[in-house]
Amino acid sequence: MRIRQWIIGILVLATGLTVSIQAGNFVSNHWATHPSVHDIVLEHIPYVNLFFIGEMLYWLVLATYLLLYIRYQRAQIPYILCLVGIYYLLRSLFLILLPIGHPFSAPEYGERWSAYPQFAYFPSGHLGFLTIITLGLGPIRFHRWFWLLVLFFGVGMIVTRAHYTVDILGAVVIAYAVYAFAEQHLRSRWFAKNTQPALGK
């Protein structure tokens, strides 16, 4: 059963990421220009170039989370991979429906160190991913402090103009909705035949 869970988790994650990438490519190729919109928060805070250090820190944090999952929540990993895949599938729909440009105060695309496309992504993939794995980490010691990382990266992506404020808020809300829905309707089935107890049980 556990092997089957790993296969499902990896397949759903791969599908979500692939569809999300293709949705981004479709938008980039289908519309030559992507108009920017106003953001009252961005218009009142300074721009700070944290692209390089932010990206490096993000991957360091993900590596730390992986170690924590392996140590404390190994049986949870395929389940979380599945939820992240579902999040990215939902995100793909928004990418196509909301092809808006980067914030007015964002640096030119060619002047930034980043792999981001030439338009804004709603909701943020980085923060949605981080929100789900933080929710899934469970009742380990100091778990609540990990929400400071979510806040840190959320603010960081706003001040670097990588995202609009609504991209960040939307990521947290949609990621939480995916997680809550899965906890209500998927968890009992997912762990039904698993010999290890579900998270927090």
Buried (B, 14 or more C-beta within 10 A) or exposed (E): EEEEBBEBBBEBBEBBBBBBBEBBEBBBEEEEEBEBEEBEBBEEBEBEBBBEEBBEBBEEBBEEBEEBBEEBBEBBBBBBBBBBBBBBBBBBEBBEEBBBBBBEEBBEEEEBEEEBBBBBBBBBBBBBBBBBBBBBBBEEEEBEEBEEBBEBBBBBBBBBBBBBBBBBBBBBBBBBEBBEEBBEEBBEEBBEEBEEEBBEE
